[in-house]
Amino acid sequence: MTEPTAGVDVNLRKDMWQVVEKLRETGVTIILTTHYIEEAEEIADRVGVINGGKILLIEDKKNLMKKLGRKELRVDLQEPISIIPETLSSYDLTIEDDGHSLIYDYDTSGERTGITTLLTALAEAGIRLKDISTRQSSLEDIFVELVGARA
């Protein structure tokens, strides 16, 4: 199947994916080419990435997400900061939004994420939090990083 949903309206696209999913559930192997990476992430068991006619990788989606994916903790601050205090240097934080947010990347597969100690260290440094959120990288993020790194 090649680009089955290109140029298709939303309702037909959903119907087509239901048919593909039913076939997949019966054990049919489906090879799908798509530029809609979110669709591939939703249905694929294995992912291949091709760039410039070269296969960059073919891998089980779960393993790929685990190996190349990132988890990010975003800490929005009540007051902006311009520099990261020395006491927080071991966390490899990034300042964003003109000092209103801190970004902390962490490994979800590890025994400890470091989030609890980071939050304690932020409080000890006198940095007051406004909000906290997490974000898992998507297959599209991984694709862009792979293709961008080889462009």
Short mmCIF file of the C-alpha atoms (twelve columns), coordinates in Angstrom:
data_MODEL
# 
_entry.id   MODEL 
# 
loop_
_atom_site.group_PDB 
_atom_site.id 
_atom_site.type_symbol 
_atom_site.label_atom_id 
_atom_site.label_alt_id 
_atom_site.label_comp_id 
_atom_site.label_asym_id 
_atom_site.label_seq_id 
_atom_site.Cartn_x 
_atom_site.Cartn_y 
_atom_site.Cartn_z 
_atom_site.pdbx_PDB_model_num 
ATOM 1   C CA . MET A 1   0.000   0.000   0.000  1 
ATOM 2   C CA . THR A 2   1.508   3.357   -0.949 1 
ATOM 3   C CA . GLU A 3   0.374   6.712   0.452  1 
ATOM 4   C CA . PRO A 4   -3.192  5.443   0.988  1 
ATOM 5   C CA . THR A 5   -4.427  8.593   2.699  1 
ATOM 6   C CA . ALA A 6   -2.764  11.275  0.550  1 
ATOM 7   C CA . GLY A 7   -5.368  13.751  -0.630 1 
ATOM 8   C CA . VAL A 8   -8.196  11.969  1.184  1 
ATOM 9   C CA . ASP A 9   -10.779 13.790  3.319  1 
ATOM 10  C CA . VAL A 10  -10.842 13.191  7.077  1 
ATOM 11  C CA . ASN A 11  -13.840 10.828  7.163  1 
ATOM 12  C CA . LEU A 12  -12.513 8.618   4.372  1 
ATOM 13  C CA . ARG A 13  -9.071  8.632   6.018  1 
ATOM 14  C CA . LYS A 14  -10.596 7.295   9.265  1 
ATOM 15  C CA . ASP A 15  -12.524 4.612   7.362  1 
ATOM 16  C CA . MET A 16  -9.380  3.541   5.516  1 
ATOM 17  C CA . TRP A 17  -7.419  3.236   8.765  1 
ATOM 18  C CA . GLN A 18  -10.177 1.080   10.250 1 
ATOM 19  C CA . VAL A 19  -9.888  -1.297  7.293  1 
ATOM 20  C CA . VAL A 20  -6.096  -1.386  7.633  1 
ATOM 21  C CA . GLU A 21  -6.367  -2.033  11.382 1 
ATOM 22  C CA . LYS A 22  -8.838  -4.904  10.845 1 
ATOM 23  C CA . LEU A 23  -6.479  -6.500  8.330  1 
ATOM 24  C CA . ARG A 24  -3.561  -6.056  10.734 1 
ATOM 25  C CA . GLU A 25  -5.516  -7.696  13.566 1 
ATOM 26  C CA . THR A 26  -6.028  -10.796 11.396 1 
ATOM 27  C CA . GLY A 27  -2.273  -11.153 10.951 1 
ATOM 28  C CA . VAL A 28  -1.907  -9.585  7.513  1 
ATOM 29  C CA . THR A 29  1.460   -7.898  7.000  1 
ATOM 30  C CA . ILE A 30  1.002   -4.366  5.732  1 
ATOM 31  C CA . ILE A 31  3.772   -2.279  4.243  1 
ATOM 32  C CA . LEU A 32  2.762   1.349   4.304  1 
ATOM 33  C CA . THR A 33  4.493   4.389   2.880  1 
ATOM 34  C CA . THR A 34  3.342   7.672   4.361  1 
ATOM 35  C CA . HIS A 35  4.384   11.228  5.020  1 
ATOM 36  C CA . TYR A 36  1.790   11.380  7.809  1 
ATOM 37  C CA . ILE A 37  4.091   10.227  10.573 1 
ATOM 38  C CA . GLU A 38  1.413   10.483  13.272 1 
ATOM 39  C CA . GLU A 39  -0.545  7.846   11.360 1 
ATOM 40  C CA . ALA A 40  2.468   5.539   11.218 1 
ATOM 41  C CA . GLU A 41  3.018   6.023   14.946 1 
ATOM 42  C CA . GLU A 42  -0.572  5.041   15.641 1 
ATOM 43  C CA . ILE A 43  -0.665  1.792   13.691 1 
ATOM 44  C CA . ALA A 44  2.898   0.582   13.010 1 
ATOM 45  C CA . ASP A 45  4.637   -2.267  14.795 1 
ATOM 46  C CA . ARG A 46  7.907   -1.686  12.935 1 
ATOM 47  C CA . VAL A 47  9.192   1.536   11.406 1 
ATOM 48  C CA . GLY A 48  11.582  2.124   8.533  1 
ATOM 49  C CA . VAL A 49  13.045  5.541   7.824  1 
ATOM 50  C CA . ILE A 50  14.268  6.334   4.315  1 
ATOM 51  C CA . ASN A 51  16.090  9.546   3.447  1 
ATOM 52  C CA . GLY A 52  17.574  10.364  0.044  1 
ATOM 53  C CA . GLY A 53  16.902  6.835   -1.166 1 
ATOM 54  C CA . LYS A 54  18.859  5.281   1.722  1 
ATOM 55  C CA . ILE A 55  17.367  3.235   4.526  1 
ATOM 56  C CA . LEU A 56  18.445  4.868   7.777  1 
ATOM 57  C CA . LEU A 57  16.857  2.252   10.005 1 
ATOM 58  C CA . ILE A 58  14.229  -0.432  10.320 1 
ATOM 59  C CA . GLU A 59  13.231  -1.156  13.883 1 
ATOM 60  C CA . ASP A 60  10.448  -2.225  16.191 1 
ATOM 61  C CA . LYS A 61  8.532   0.965   17.026 1 
ATOM 62  C CA . LYS A 62  8.612   0.383   20.784 1 
ATOM 63  C CA . ASN A 63  12.382  -0.180  20.767 1 
ATOM 64  C CA . LEU A 64  12.910  2.853   18.556 1 
ATOM 65  C CA . MET A 65  10.837  5.067   20.838 1 
ATOM 66  C CA . LYS A 66  12.732  3.744   23.863 1 
ATOM 67  C CA . LYS A 67  16.183  4.184   22.297 1 
ATOM 68  C CA . LEU A 68  15.758  7.522   20.561 1 
ATOM 69  C CA . GLY A 69  12.765  9.040   22.314 1 
ATOM 70  C CA . ARG A 70  13.053  11.620  25.060 1 
ATOM 71  C CA . LYS A 71  10.923  12.515  27.988 1 
ATOM 72  C CA . GLU A 72  10.917  16.148  28.986 1 
ATOM 73  C CA . LEU A 73  9.832   17.819  32.207 1 
ATOM 74  C CA . ARG A 74  8.829   21.445  31.751 1 
ATOM 75  C CA . VAL A 75  8.830   23.586  34.883 1 
ATOM 76  C CA . ASP A 76  7.105   26.959  34.512 1 
ATOM 77  C CA . LEU A 77  8.346   29.476  37.048 1 
ATOM 78  C CA . GLN A 78  6.517   32.154  39.009 1 
ATOM 79  C CA . GLU A 79  9.421   34.563  38.471 1 
ATOM 80  C CA . PRO A 80  11.819  34.416  35.505 1 
ATOM 81  C CA . ILE A 81  15.489  33.568  35.991 1 
ATOM 82  C CA . SER A 82  18.401  34.625  33.780 1 
ATOM 83  C CA . ILE A 83  20.933  32.005  34.857 1 
ATOM 84  C CA . ILE A 84  20.698  28.542  36.340 1 
ATOM 85  C CA . PRO A 85  22.036  28.530  39.911 1 
ATOM 86  C CA . GLU A 86  25.272  26.583  40.392 1 
ATOM 87  C CA . THR A 87  23.480  24.223  42.800 1 
ATOM 88  C CA . LEU A 88  21.355  23.016  39.852 1 
ATOM 89  C CA . SER A 89  24.177  22.581  37.321 1 
ATOM 90  C CA . SER A 90  24.188  18.769  37.611 1 
ATOM 91  C CA . TYR A 91  20.648  18.608  36.171 1 
ATOM 92  C CA . ASP A 92  21.641  19.971  32.736 1 
ATOM 93  C CA . LEU A 93  18.618  22.281  32.648 1 
ATOM 94  C CA . THR A 94  17.740  24.524  29.729 1 
ATOM 95  C CA . ILE A 95  16.140  27.947  30.169 1 
ATOM 96  C CA . GLU A 96  13.253  28.789  27.809 1 
ATOM 97  C CA . ASP A 97  10.552  31.452  27.414 1 
ATOM 98  C CA . ASP A 98  12.827  34.321  28.478 1 
ATOM 99  C CA . GLY A 99  13.583  32.645  31.791 1 
ATOM 100 C CA . HIS A 100 10.005  31.681  32.612 1 
ATOM 101 C CA . SER A 101 10.563  27.936  32.055 1 
ATOM 102 C CA . LEU A 102 13.150  25.273  32.756 1 
ATOM 103 C CA . ILE A 103 13.421  22.104  30.667 1 
ATOM 104 C CA . TYR A 104 14.772  18.867  32.105 1 
ATOM 105 C CA . ASP A 105 15.328  15.827  29.842 1 
ATOM 106 C CA . TYR A 106 15.265  12.446  31.521 1 
ATOM 107 C CA . ASP A 107 15.314  8.742   30.790 1 
ATOM 108 C CA . THR A 108 12.062  6.976   31.595 1 
ATOM 109 C CA . SER A 109 13.664  3.541   31.409 1 
ATOM 110 C CA . GLY A 110 16.060  4.257   34.275 1 
ATOM 111 C CA . GLU A 111 15.380  3.261   37.839 1 
ATOM 112 C CA . ARG A 112 15.331  6.908   38.898 1 
ATOM 113 C CA . THR A 113 14.392  9.940   36.848 1 
ATOM 114 C CA . GLY A 114 15.866  12.571  39.165 1 
ATOM 115 C CA . ILE A 115 12.611  14.539  39.172 1 
ATOM 116 C CA . THR A 116 12.036  14.340  42.923 1 
ATOM 117 C CA . THR A 117 15.550  15.552  43.745 1 
ATOM 118 C CA . LEU A 118 15.289  18.264  41.081 1 
ATOM 119 C CA . LEU A 119 12.061  19.614  42.579 1 
ATOM 120 C CA . THR A 120 13.646  19.607  46.037 1 
ATOM 121 C CA . ALA A 121 16.745  21.369  44.672 1 
ATOM 122 C CA . LEU A 122 14.579  24.007  42.963 1 
ATOM 123 C CA . ALA A 123 12.788  24.722  46.238 1 
ATOM 124 C CA . GLU A 124 16.099  24.902  48.113 1 
ATOM 125 C CA . ALA A 125 17.394  27.380  45.499 1 
ATOM 126 C CA . GLY A 126 14.350  29.574  46.168 1 
ATOM 127 C CA . ILE A 127 12.852  29.002  42.737 1 
ATOM 128 C CA . ARG A 128 9.063   28.924  42.967 1 
ATOM 129 C CA . LEU A 129 7.085   26.823  40.537 1 
ATOM 130 C CA . LYS A 130 3.994   27.910  38.665 1 
ATOM 131 C CA . ASP A 131 3.255   24.706  36.737 1 
ATOM 132 C CA . ILE A 132 4.811   21.374  35.750 1 
ATOM 133 C CA . SER A 133 4.175   19.277  32.647 1 
ATOM 134 C CA . THR A 134 5.806   16.385  30.840 1 
ATOM 135 C CA . ARG A 135 6.116   15.563  27.170 1 
ATOM 136 C CA . GLN A 136 7.180   12.363  25.426 1 
ATOM 137 C CA . SER A 137 8.869   12.766  22.070 1 
ATOM 138 C CA . SER A 138 6.850   11.499  19.135 1 
ATOM 139 C CA . LEU A 139 7.874   9.361   16.201 1 
ATOM 140 C CA . GLU A 140 7.842   12.572  14.159 1 
ATOM 141 C CA . ASP A 141 10.371  14.167  16.553 1 
ATOM 142 C CA . ILE A 142 12.619  11.119  16.131 1 
ATOM 143 C CA . PHE A 143 12.195  11.169  12.331 1 
ATOM 144 C CA . VAL A 144 13.105  14.861  12.105 1 
ATOM 145 C CA . GLU A 145 16.160  14.298  14.313 1 
ATOM 146 C CA . LEU A 146 17.308  11.314  12.214 1 
ATOM 147 C CA . VAL A 147 16.768  12.973  8.852  1 
ATOM 148 C CA . GLY A 148 18.104  16.333  10.032 1 
ATOM 149 C CA . ALA A 149 21.251  14.718  11.411 1 
ATOM 150 C CA . ARG A 150 21.964  13.139  8.008  1 
ATOM 151 C CA . ALA A 151 20.924  16.052  5.766  1 
# 
